[in-house]
């Protein structure tokens, strides 16, 4: 589900583009965040807590927490709630704390 109308905010959306999430091709719009595109595609679980392995979803959506950290194009610990979607991007659920390659 995407928000298309809002009484205060204006959503300027670019062209529809393809990106990959855990190997699956999904569609999003250029200029929206990765988290927004995943949410629109029905993805609600973005990772799991380290200690209890409980599912984590989108929490603050402004880059302050660490609930949405994912591996983007091979780089770990990217806050997908503030990272802009680009064509062909490869987004992977991050396991653990992430490690630099």
N, C-alpha and C positions, 0 to 999 in steps of 0.2 A: 504494500500500500504506500503510495506517495502522496504527500500533501501537495495539492495543486493550486488551492486558493487559500488565502489568509487575509484577515482584515488589516493587518499592519505590514507584514513582510511581503516582499516581492521575490518570486523565484525565477531567476533568469537561467534558463536551461540551454545548454549547447546541444550539439548533435548526439544522437544515440550512438554509443560505442560498445565494443565488446571488451571484456576483461575476464580473467580466470580466477576462480576461488576454489582452492583445494582441487585443482585439476578440471573443474567443471566450468564451461564457458557460460558467462552471464552477461546481461545487458545493463547498461547504466547510461547516464548522461554526462557529457563532458562538462566539467565545472562543479559537479556535486561531489560530496565527500564519499569516500569508499564505504563508510558506515551507512550512509543514506542509501547507496545503491544496494548494499547487502540487505538492509532492512526491507527495501522495496521488493527484493527477490525472495523474501520470507525467511532469511537467516536471522535467528534471534540469539543463538549461542555463539559468542565470539571467542570463547576460550574457557578454561577451567582454573579455579583457584589452586595455588601451589600446595597448600597444606591439606585441604579437605577434598580437593578435586571436584568441587561444586561448580556448576555451569555459571558463566559470567556473560552478561549481556551489556548493551549500551547503558552507561550510567550518567556521566556528566555531560557528554557531547560537546565539551569545550576544551578538551586537552589537559584537564587538571588531574584526572585519576589515571589508573593504569588498567582499567577493565577492558579496553579495546586494543591492547597491544597485539600486533600481528607482524608476520614476516612479509614484507612487500618487496618484490623483485630481488629477493635474496638478502635483504637487509632486515635484521630483527628489530623489535621494540619500536615499531612505527605506530603512532597514535592515529588509527584510521578514522577517528571522528573529526579530525581536522586536516587530514591528507586528501588532496584533490585527486579524483579519479582521472586516469589517462588511458588511452587506447592500448590494449594488449598487456596491461598490468597483470602481474601474477601475485595474487594475495594468498597466503597460506596461514592456517591456524597455527599459532606459535605454541610449541611444546615447552613447558617450563619457563625459565627466565630468558631464553634465547641466547644464542652464542654467535659471535662474530666469526665469519669464515675467512 
